[in-house]
């Protein structure tokens, strides 16, 4: 009689799961390293389940979270699997017993009679001043009573012809209005999920690089040309020079696009 493998035996390792998710997202190790700021040799080592280069379990957990976020993977099961395979998290330090706190409690302070006398003198002086102030206030009784009986002046009324309705702003033709004509402008919004973006100018200078979370937007401009790389391209909304690009790509794919001034034209 043969015994089948348990689900634990069929589950991929932490490194294998991260590598599979990265390949599925269409990202290279260099792109993941740029997004997470985790050095390329460490990314390679983690994907081979070698965590000795991370500098300890605390740093290893942080690297696992960063890599999982970059490839749209839930990091919690990976952290639990890592803890199970590497001895788990350290146990919390127990609180000191109650009798320890009682033993080091300081002795009660003696009453400060000087401070009590000063407080009493201040209270007496304040009471005398309050009595004199209220006594002088009673002499002006008729004036106070007259003010109390006076009715507030009516608010001025405005004729309906003098009231102007609020001016409503006219809607713009696109999400990016009033753009300069001598530049190329790109606005990227992570509308349906997070996406990794990278943008360079015509000379290869890096203009933008990082992870764009769901709901976030980035606007990038250049005088000549913008070379754009989008991870998870189907999740973004893209405006180029004030006009929306209707179809950027499919979800989970990486698209490399190039735009110049004028109407959006993919290079």
C-alpha positions as CSV (number, residue, x, y, z in Angstrom):
1,X,0.0,0.0,0.0
2,X,1.5,3.4,-1.0
3,X,1.1,6.5,1.0
4,X,0.5,9.8,-0.9
5,X,2.5,13.0,-0.3
6,X,1.0,15.4,2.3
7,X,0.0,18.9,1.2
8,X,3.0,20.3,3.1
9,X,5.3,18.2,0.9
10,X,3.7,19.5,-2.3
11,X,3.9,23.2,-1.3
12,X,6.7,25.0,-3.0
13,X,9.5,26.6,-1.0
14,X,9.5,30.3,-0.2
15,X,12.1,31.1,-2.8
16,X,10.4,29.0,-5.5
17,X,7.1,30.7,-4.8
18,X,8.7,34.2,-5.2
19,X,10.5,33.1,-8.4
20,X,7.4,31.7,-9.9
21,X,5.4,34.8,-9.2
22,X,8.1,37.1,-10.6
23,X,8.2,35.1,-13.8
24,X,4.4,35.1,-14.0
25,X,4.4,38.9,-13.7
26,X,6.9,39.2,-16.5
27,X,9.6,40.9,-14.4
28,X,13.3,40.3,-14.4
29,X,15.5,40.1,-11.3
30,X,17.0,43.5,-12.2
31,X,13.6,45.1,-12.4
32,X,12.5,43.6,-9.0
33,X,15.8,44.7,-7.5
34,X,15.2,48.3,-8.7
35,X,11.7,48.3,-7.3
36,X,12.4,46.8,-3.9
37,X,16.0,48.2,-3.4
38,X,17.1,44.7,-2.6
39,X,20.5,43.9,-4.2
40,X,20.5,41.6,-7.2
41,X,22.7,38.9,-5.5
42,X,20.3,38.8,-2.5
43,X,17.3,38.4,-4.8
44,X,19.0,35.4,-6.5
45,X,19.9,33.9,-3.2
46,X,16.4,34.2,-1.8
47,X,14.9,32.6,-4.9
48,X,17.3,29.6,-4.2
49,X,16.1,29.5,-0.5
50,X,19.5,30.8,0.7
51,X,18.8,33.4,3.4
52,X,22.3,33.6,4.8
53,X,23.1,36.8,2.9
54,X,20.1,38.7,4.4
55,X,21.9,39.5,7.6
56,X,19.5,37.7,10.0
57,X,15.9,36.5,10.2
58,X,14.5,40.0,10.8
59,X,16.1,41.3,7.6
60,X,15.0,38.1,5.7
61,X,11.4,38.6,6.7
62,X,11.6,42.2,5.4
63,X,13.1,41.1,2.1
64,X,10.4,38.5,1.7
65,X,7.7,41.1,2.2
66,X,9.3,43.5,-0.3
67,X,9.7,40.9,-3.0
68,X,6.2,39.5,-2.5
69,X,4.7,43.0,-2.8
70,X,6.6,43.7,-6.0
71,X,5.2,40.6,-7.7
72,X,1.6,41.0,-6.3
73,X,1.9,38.0,-3.9
74,X,0.5,37.7,-0.4
75,X,3.5,37.7,2.0
76,X,1.8,36.4,5.1
77,X,1.8,32.6,4.1
78,X,5.4,33.0,3.0
79,X,6.5,34.6,6.4
80,X,4.6,31.8,8.3
81,X,6.4,29.2,6.2
82,X,9.8,30.9,6.7
83,X,9.2,31.0,10.5
84,X,8.2,27.3,10.5
85,X,11.4,26.3,8.6
86,X,13.8,28.5,10.6
87,X,12.7,28.1,14.2
88,X,9.9,30.7,14.4
89,X,9.9,34.1,15.9
90,X,11.7,34.7,19.3
91,X,9.4,34.3,22.3
92,X,8.4,37.6,24.0
93,X,10.2,38.6,27.2
94,X,8.0,37.8,30.2
95,X,6.9,40.8,32.4
96,X,8.7,41.2,35.8
97,X,6.7,39.7,38.7
98,X,4.6,42.1,40.8
99,X,6.7,41.7,44.0
100,X,9.7,43.0,42.0
101,X,7.9,46.3,41.4
102,X,6.8,46.5,45.0
103,X,10.3,46.0,46.2
104,X,11.8,48.8,44.2
105,X,9.0,51.3,44.9
106,X,10.3,54.5,46.3
107,X,9.5,55.7,49.8
108,X,6.5,58.1,50.2
109,X,7.5,61.7,50.2
110,X,7.0,63.9,53.2
111,X,4.4,66.8,53.0
112,X,5.8,70.1,51.7
113,X,4.4,72.6,54.2
114,X,6.1,75.5,52.4
115,X,4.3,74.8,49.2
116,X,1.0,74.5,51.0
117,X,1.4,77.9,52.7
118,X,2.3,79.5,49.4
119,X,-0.8,78.0,47.8
120,X,-3.0,79.2,50.6
121,X,-1.7,82.8,50.3
122,X,-2.3,82.8,46.6
123,X,-5.9,81.6,47.1
124,X,-6.6,84.4,49.6
125,X,-5.2,87.0,47.3
126,X,-7.2,85.7,44.4
127,X,-10.4,85.7,46.5
128,X,-9.9,89.3,47.6
129,X,-9.2,90.4,44.0
130,X,-12.3,88.6,42.8
131,X,-14.5,90.3,45.5
132,X,-13.2,93.8,44.5
133,X,-13.8,93.1,40.8
134,X,-17.4,91.9,41.3
135,X,-18.1,94.8,43.6
136,X,-17.0,97.4,41.0
137,X,-19.0,95.6,38.4
138,X,-22.3,96.1,40.3
139,X,-22.0,99.9,40.0
140,X,-22.7,99.7,36.3
141,X,-25.9,97.9,36.8
142,X,-28.2,100.2,34.8
143,X,-26.0,100.1,31.8
144,X,-25.7,96.3,31.9
145,X,-29.5,96.0,32.2
146,X,-30.0,98.2,29.3
147,X,-27.7,96.1,27.2
148,X,-29.5,92.9,28.2
149,X,-32.9,94.3,27.1
150,X,-31.6,95.6,23.8
151,X,-32.7,93.6,20.7
152,X,-30.1,92.6,18.1
153,X,-30.1,94.7,14.9
154,X,-31.8,92.8,12.0
155,X,-29.5,91.4,9.4
156,X,-29.5,93.4,6.1
157,X,-31.5,91.9,3.3
158,X,-30.3,91.7,-0.3
159,X,-32.5,92.1,-3.3
160,X,-32.8,88.9,-5.4
161,X,-31.6,90.8,-8.5
162,X,-28.2,91.5,-6.8
163,X,-27.5,87.9,-5.9
164,X,-25.4,86.2,-8.6
165,X,-25.5,82.5,-9.0
166,X,-22.2,80.7,-8.5
167,X,-20.2,80.2,-11.7
168,X,-19.7,76.5,-12.5
169,X,-16.4,75.5,-14.1
170,X,-16.6,74.1,-17.5
171,X,-15.5,70.4,-17.7
172,X,-12.2,69.8,-19.5
173,X,-11.9,67.5,-22.6
174,X,-9.6,65.1,-20.8
175,X,-8.2,64.2,-17.4
176,X,-5.1,66.3,-18.1
177,X,-6.0,69.8,-19.3
178,X,-3.9,72.9,-20.2
179,X,-0.8,70.9,-21.0
180,X,2.3,72.6,-22.6
181,X,2.5,72.0,-26.4
182,X,6.4,71.9,-26.4
183,X,6.6,68.9,-24.0
184,X,5.5,65.3,-23.8
185,X,3.3,64.6,-20.7
186,X,2.3,61.2,-19.4
187,X,-0.1,60.5,-16.5
188,X,-0.3,57.0,-15.2
189,X,-3.0,55.9,-12.7
190,X,-3.1,52.4,-11.0
191,X,-6.9,52.1,-11.5
192,X,-7.6,48.4,-11.2
193,X,-4.5,47.3,-9.2
194,X,-1.0,48.1,-8.4
195,X,1.6,48.4,-11.1
196,X,5.4,48.8,-11.4
197,X,6.5,51.7,-13.6
198,X,9.8,52.9,-15.0
199,X,10.3,56.0,-17.3
200,X,13.4,57.3,-19.0
201,X,14.0,60.3,-21.3
202,X,15.6,60.2,-24.8
203,X,19.1,60.1,-23.3
204,X,18.4,57.2,-21.0
205,X,18.1,59.3,-17.9
206,X,15.7,57.7,-15.3
207,X,12.7,60.0,-14.7
208,X,10.5,57.7,-12.5
209,X,10.9,54.2,-11.1
210,X,8.9,52.4,-8.4
211,X,5.7,50.6,-7.4
212,X,2.4,52.4,-8.0
213,X,-0.2,51.3,-5.5
214,X,-3.9,51.1,-6.5
215,X,-5.5,54.5,-6.7
216,X,-2.2,56.4,-7.0
217,X,-1.1,58.5,-10.0
218,X,2.2,59.8,-11.4
219,X,2.7,62.6,-14.0
220,X,5.9,62.6,-16.0
221,X,7.1,65.2,-18.5
222,X,10.0,65.6,-20.8
223,X,10.9,68.0,-23.7
224,X,11.5,65.3,-26.4
225,X,10.5,61.7,-25.6
226,X,9.5,59.3,-22.7
227,X,10.3,55.6,-22.8
228,X,7.9,53.9,-20.5
229,X,7.8,50.4,-19.0
230,X,4.6,49.2,-17.3
231,X,4.2,46.1,-15.1
232,X,0.7,44.7,-14.9
233,X,-0.2,47.0,-17.8
234,X,-3.9,46.0,-17.9
235,X,-4.4,47.6,-14.5
236,X,-3.4,51.1,-15.4
237,X,-5.1,54.1,-17.0
238,X,-2.8,56.0,-19.3
239,X,-3.1,59.6,-20.6
240,X,-0.5,60.9,-23.1
241,X,-0.4,64.6,-24.0
242,X,-4.0,65.0,-22.6
243,X,-5.5,62.0,-24.5
244,X,-6.4,58.7,-23.0
245,X,-4.7,55.5,-24.5
246,X,-7.7,53.2,-24.6
247,X,-5.8,49.9,-24.5
248,X,-2.4,49.7,-22.8
249,X,-2.1,45.9,-22.3
250,X,-3.4,42.9,-20.5
251,X,-3.3,42.4,-16.7
252,X,-0.1,40.7,-15.6
253,X,1.9,41.7,-18.7
254,X,4.8,44.0,-19.1
255,X,4.5,46.7,-21.8
256,X,7.4,48.9,-23.1
257,X,6.1,52.0,-24.8
258,X,7.6,55.3,-26.2
259,X,5.8,58.6,-26.6
260,X,6.8,62.0,-28.1
261,X,5.0,65.4,-28.4
262,X,1.6,65.5,-30.2
263,X,-0.9,62.6,-30.5
264,X,0.0,59.5,-28.5
265,X,1.9,57.0,-30.8
266,X,3.4,53.9,-29.3
267,X,7.0,53.3,-30.4
